[in-house]
Amino acid sequence: MNTHADPAIHGTCSALAGRRVLVPRDGRWGVQVAENLTAHGATPVIAPVIDFEPAPDAAALEQALEQLAAGTFDWVTVTSATTVRVLRAHAAKIPETTRIAAVGTATAAALAEARYRVDLMPPEDHTARGLVASFGALHAHPGLGRVLVLDSALAGPTLVDGLAALGADVTRVHAYCTIPVELTPEVRTALALGDIDAILVTSGSVAVQIITQVPDLSADVVRVSIGDRTTEAAEAAGLAITIEAPIRHAESMIEALETHYSQTTPGLVVPDHGGEDTP
């Protein structure tokens, strides 16, 4: 167990002071999360276990984006910031006649940064299930028409099946693939010994890689999931989740982790974050 996570040593009342927290992705997202962890007093360990590469069927993606630009689709669904990066890389044009649905706040923010609008987003449940429910709430419309679903090759059928059940004419095209990244021996050893205090489990893919690469993961390592669907996927893969973020957002994971440690570290009081969806 990490013996350096003593708030008194670090001169702060933060329950995360000195806690080593594994951030399972690098790049801009990883840096932002690491900065947030540092602001909360934690020590981030950026150690990616997954990465992304172009979808194998590049021709299918190119054709779909050409149809998208031509106004063939009534809707396009975007379920991750990674999909937004694909759209930007292809300089994808989305006409005003095609509405854009984002799965959650992080995806919506990425779309806005790329100068794409957002016409629909689930108010609370930022998952494929929540997106289907939001489409279902559009009961005043006679039909959803043609919907382009851009997703990962590992994405489940929830969104496609749900939209089809609502009467949509769905075209699914993989925008990217998720691939594993090998942890360094030092990080694997730290996880096995409990010298890393916690892991941010941001997806089922991350959970699979953690349990695969570190089968002897220490029981002392706290595993915080980004939401109920990720918890289900993680536990199905054999990775027990310790705590679950109430909001599907990295900052919510950090706050949940801070609250968890405040309950196990005597004399600490953690600020009330009010459950807001921190941008």
For each residue, the residues with C-beta under 8 A, 3 or more apart:
1: 194 195 197 218 220
2: 5 18 19 20 194 195 196 197
3: 6
4: 9 18 20
5: 2 17 18 19 20 197
6: 3 9 10 17 18
7: 10 12 13 14 15 17 18 41 265 268
8: 11
9: 4 6 17 18
10: 6 7 14 17 18 41
11: 8
12: 7 17 41
13: 7 17 268 269
14: 7 10 17 40 41 42 258 268 270
15: 7 19 41 258 259 260 261 262 265 268 270
16: 19 21 37 40 41 42 254 257 258 261
17: 5 6 7 9 10 12 13 14 41 42
18: 2 4 5 6 7 9 10 41 42 43
19: 2 5 15 16 41 42 43 197 198 257 261
20: 2 4 5 42 43 44 45 190 195 196 197 198
21: 16 37 42 43 44 45 196 197 198 199 200 257
22: 45 47 187 191 196 198 199 200
23: 26 30 33 34 37 44 45 46 47 200
24: 47 48 49 50 199 200 201 202 206 209 210
25: 29 30 33 48 49 50 202 206
26: 23 29 30 31 46 48
27: 30 31
28: 31 32
29: 25 26 32 33 81 250
30: 23 25 26 27 33 34 46 48
31: 26 27 28 34 35 46
32: 28 29 35 36 250
33: 23 25 29 30 36 37 44 200 250 254
34: 23 30 31 37 38 44 46
35: 31 32 38 39
36: 32 33 39 40 250 251 254
37: 16 21 23 33 34 40 42 43 44 254
38: 34 35 41 42 43 44
39: 35 36
40: 14 16 36 37 254 258
41: 7 10 12 14 15 16 17 18 19 38
42: 14 16 17 18 19 20 21 37 38 254 257
43: 18 19 20 21 37 38
44: 20 21 23 33 34 37 38
45: 20 21 22 23 187 190 196
46: 23 26 30 31 34
47: 22 23 24 183 184 187
48: 24 25 26 30 51 181
49: 24 25 180 181 183 206 209 210 213
50: 24 25 178 179 180 181 203 205 206 209
51: 48 178 179 180 181
52: 82 152 176 177 178 179
53: 176 177 179
54: 58 61 86 176 177
55: 58 60 61 153 173 174 175 176 177
56: 153 174 177
57: 60 61 173 174
58: 54 55 61 62
59: 62 63
60: 55 57 63 64 173 174
61: 54 55 57 58 64 65 86 90 173 174 175
62: 58 59 65 66 90
63: 59 60 66 67
64: 60 61 67 68 148 150 171 173
65: 61 62 68 69 87 90 92
66: 62 63 69 70
67: 63 64 70 72 73 148 171
68: 64 65 72 73 76 92 93 94 98 148
69: 65 66 92 93 94 95
70: 66 67 95
71: 95 97 98
72: 67 68 146
73: 67 68 76 98 145 146 147 148 171
74: 97 98 99 144 145 146 147
75: 98 99 100 101 120 144 145 146 147 148 168
76: 68 73 94 98 99 100 101 147 148 149 150
77: 101 103 131 147 148 149 150 151 159 163
78: 83 84 87 100 101 102 103 107 111 150
79: 83 103 107 128 131 150 151 152 155 159
80: 83 84 103 107 151 152
81: 29 84 85 106 107 109 110
82: 52 85 86 152 175 176
83: 78 79 80 86 87 107 150 151 152 175 176
84: 78 80 81 87 88 107 110 111 113 114 116
85: 81 82 88 89 110
86: 54 61 82 83 89 90 92 150 175 176
87: 65 78 83 84 90 92 94 114 116 150 175
88: 84 85 91 92 114
89: 85 86
90: 61 62 65 86 87
91: 88
92: 65 68 69 86 87 88
93: 68 69
94: 68 69 76 87 98 100 116
95: 69 70 71 98
96:
97: 71 74
98: 68 71 73 74 75 76 94 95
99: 74 75 76 119 120
100: 75 76 78 94 111 116 117 118 119 120
101: 75 76 77 78 118 119 120 121 131 134 135
102: 78 107 108 111 118 120 121
103: 77 78 79 80 107 121 122 126 127 128 130 131
104: 107 108 121 122 126 127 130 248 249
105: 108 109 121 126 249 277 279
106: 81 109 110 249 250
107: 78 79 80 81 83 84 102 103 104 110 111
108: 102 104 105 111 112 118 121
109: 81 105 106 112 113 279
110: 81 84 85 106 107 113 114
111: 78 84 100 102 107 108 114 116 117 118
112: 108 109 115 116 117 118
113: 84 109 110
114: 84 87 88 110 111
115: 112
116: 84 87 94 100 111 112
117: 100 111 112
118: 100 101 102 108 111 112 121
119: 99 100 101
120: 75 99 100 101 102 131 134 135 138
121: 101 102 103 104 105 108 118 126 134
122: 103 104 125 126 127 130 131 133 134
123: 134
124: 130
125: 122 129 130 133
126: 103 104 105 121 122 130 227 247 248 249
127: 103 104 122 130 131 158 227 229 248
128: 79 103 131 132 155 156 158 159 162 229
129: 125 132 133 158 162 229
130: 103 104 122 124 125 126 127 133 134
131: 77 79 101 103 120 122 127 128 134 135 159 162
132: 128 129 135 136 158 159 162 163 166
133: 122 125 129 130 136 137
134: 101 120 121 122 123 130 131 137 138
135: 101 120 131 132 138 144 162 163 166 168
136: 132 133 139 162 166
137: 133 134
138: 120 134 135 141 144
139: 136
140:
141: 138 144
142:
143: 167 168
144: 74 75 135 138 141 147 163 166 167 168
145: 73 74 75 168 169
146: 72 73 74 75 168 169 171
147: 73 74 75 76 77 144 163 168 169 170 171
148: 64 67 68 73 75 76 77 171 173
149: 76 77 159 160 163 170 171 172 173
150: 64 76 77 78 79 83 86 87 173 174 175
151: 77 79 80 83 155 159 172 174 175
152: 52 79 80 82 83 155 174 175 176 177 178
153: 55 56 174 176 177 178
154: 177 178 205
155: 79 128 151 152 159
156: 128 159
157: 160 161
158: 127 128 129 132 161 162
159: 77 79 128 131 132 149 151 155 156 162 163
160: 149 157 163 164 170 172
161: 157 158 164 165
162: 128 129 131 132 135 136 158 159 165 166
163: 77 132 135 144 147 149 159 160 166 168 170
164: 160 161 167 168 170
165: 161 162
166: 132 135 136 144 162 163
167: 143 144 164
168: 75 135 143 144 145 146 147 163 164
169: 145 146 147
170: 147 149 160 163 164
171: 64 67 73 146 147 148 149
172: 149 151 160
173: 55 57 60 61 64 148 149 150
174: 55 56 57 60 61 150 151 152 153 177
175: 55 61 82 83 86 87 150 151 152
176: 52 53 54 55 82 83 86 152 153
177: 52 53 54 55 56 152 153 154 174
178: 50 51 52 152 153 154 205
179: 50 51 52 53
180: 49 50 51 209 212
181: 48 49 50 51 209
182: 213
183: 47 49 187 188 191 213 214
184: 47 187 188
185: 188 189
186: 189 190
187: 22 45 47 183 184 190 191 196
188: 183 184 185 191 192 213 214
189: 185 186 192 193 195
190: 20 45 186 187 193 195 196
191: 22 183 187 188 194 195 196 199 210 214 217 218 221
192: 188 189 214 216 217 218
193: 189 190 218
194: 1 2 191 197 218 219 220 221
195: 1 2 20 189 190 191
196: 2 20 21 22 45 187 190 191 199 221
197: 1 2 5 19 20 21 194 220 221 222
198: 19 20 21 22 221 222 223 224 257
199: 21 22 24 191 196 210 221 222 223 224
200: 21 22 23 24 33 224 226 250 253
201: 24 206 207 210 223 224 225 226 230 234 239 241
202: 24 25 206 226 230 250 253
203: 50 206 207 226 230 233
204: 207 208 229 230 233 234 236 237
205: 50 154 178 208 209
206: 24 25 49 50 201 202 203 209 210
207: 201 203 204 210 211 230 233 234 237 239
208: 204 205 211 212 237 239
209: 24 49 50 180 181 205 206 212 213
210: 24 49 191 199 201 206 207 213 214 217 223 239
211: 207 208 214 215 217 237 238 239
212: 180 208 209 215
213: 49 182 183 188 209 210
214: 183 188 191 192 210 211 217
215: 211 212
216: 192
217: 191 192 210 211 214 221 239
218: 1 191 192 193 194 221
219: 194
220: 1 194 197
221: 191 194 196 197 198 199 217 218
222: 197 198 199 242 243 257 260 261
223: 198 199 201 210 234 239 240 241 242 243
224: 198 199 200 201 241 242 243 244 245 253 256 257 260
225: 201 228 230 231 234 241 243 244 245 253
226: 200 201 202 203 230 245 248 249 250 252 253
227: 126 127 230 231 244 245 247 248
228: 225 231 232 244
229: 127 128 129 204 232 233
230: 201 202 203 204 207 225 226 227 233 234
231: 225 227 228 234 235 241 244
232: 228 229 235 236
233: 203 204 207 229 230 236 237
234: 201 204 207 223 225 230 231 237 239 240 241
235: 231 232 238 239 240 241
236: 204 232 233
237: 204 207 208 211 233 234
238: 211 235
239: 201 207 208 210 211 217 223 234 235
240: 223 234 235
241: 201 223 224 225 231 234 235 244
242: 222 223 224 260
243: 222 223 224 225 256 257 260
244: 224 225 227 228 231 241 256
245: 224 225 226 227 248 249 252 253 255 256
246: 252 256 275
247: 126 227 252 275 277
248: 104 126 127 226 227 245 252
249: 104 105 106 126 226 245 252 253 277 278
250: 29 32 33 36 106 200 202 226 253 254
251: 36 254 255 278 279
252: 226 245 246 247 248 249 255 256 277 278
253: 200 202 224 225 226 245 249 250 256 257
254: 16 33 36 37 40 42 250 251 257 258
255: 245 251 252 258 259 273 278
256: 224 243 244 245 246 252 253 259 260
257: 16 19 21 42 198 222 224 243 253 254 260 261
258: 14 15 16 40 254 255 261 262 270
259: 15 255 256 262 263 270
260: 15 222 224 242 243 256 257 263 264
261: 15 16 19 222 257 258 264 265 268
262: 15 258 259 265 268 269 270
263: 259 260
264: 260 261
265: 7 15 261 262 268
266:
267:
268: 7 13 14 15 261 262 265
269: 13 262
270: 14 15 258 259 262
271:
272:
273: 255 276 278
274:
275: 246 247
276: 273
277: 105 247 249 252
278: 249 251 252 255 273
279: 105 109 251
